[in-house]
């Protein structure tokens, strides 16, 4: 799966409802949150705690995974990114993640 890195999203991980359900996260106890988007729009999300595994980085992180109506991409937020060294190469249009030393 491909995720969008969003340094403006303070959360851990957000997924479309279909991915959330495929992972069976909807079967776990849900917590509701209120999100304020950059444009000022207010949304209510639902989510639960889960483990994010990135085998190619040998990384395993626990965090709050949420979803909300209309979300159509996987978003990797600041809480997850804080565990990585991210290199943004504008020339090659590439982002490289490495685990923190």
N, C-alpha and C positions, 0 to 999 in steps of 0.2 A: 504494500500500500504506500501511497505517496501522501505526505502531509505538507501543509503550508506552514511555514514558520511565521509567527505573528508576534513581534516584540511589543505590540500594543495590547495583546491579550494577556492579562496577569494570571490567568488560570494555568492549569496543567495540560489538559487535553480535551478538546471538544470534537465530537464526531456527529455525522448525520444520523438521524433516527434509525435508518436502515442498518448502519454499521453497529450502532449501539445495541440493536435487537439481535443481529447476527452473533455478536459476542455474548449474548444472553445477559447483558448487564441490566436489562429491564426486569429481570427476575430477582435481582437483589434489592435490598432496602434502598429506597430512593430519598434523596434530599433535594429540596427545591432551593434555588438561589435566584436572586435578581441581578441581571447584568445590565450595565449601561454601555451601549455601543459608542464608538467615536462620534457618530452623528447625533448623539443624544437620545436615540431610541432606547426604550427600556424593554427588556425581555425577561421572561421567567424560564429558567433552565431546570432540568432535573438531572440527577446524576448519582454516582456512587463511587466508592474507592475501588481501584483496580491496579493491577501491575502492568506496566508498559515494558515489553521486552524488545530490545534491539540487538539481535544476535550478532550482526556484523560489527557491532561496537562492544560486544560482551557487556552490555548494560541492561540492568533490570531496575526499574524505578517504580515506586508506589506513589499514587496521586489520585486526585479527584477527576474523574472522567465524566463529562456532561454532554448533554444534547439539548437542542431547542428547535422549535418549529422553524422550517425554512433554511436550516443550515445544510449546505450542500458540499462541504469539503471537510477534511480532517485538519484541525488546527492544533499545532504544537505551540504552547504558550510559555511564558517566562518561567513559571515554576518548574517545568521540565527542562527548559533550555539552561537553567542555572547550574545544571550538572555537566555541562559540556563546554568545550572550547569551540566556538563557531567561527569559521573563516569565510568571509564573503568575498568572492573574486568576481568583480564586475566584468572584467575582460572576457572570461570564459563563461560567464553567467552561471556560476556554480557556487554552492554552499557546501562546505565540508565540516562535519561534526567529528570531534574527538572527545573522549572522556577526559575529565579534568585529572591532572596528575595527583 
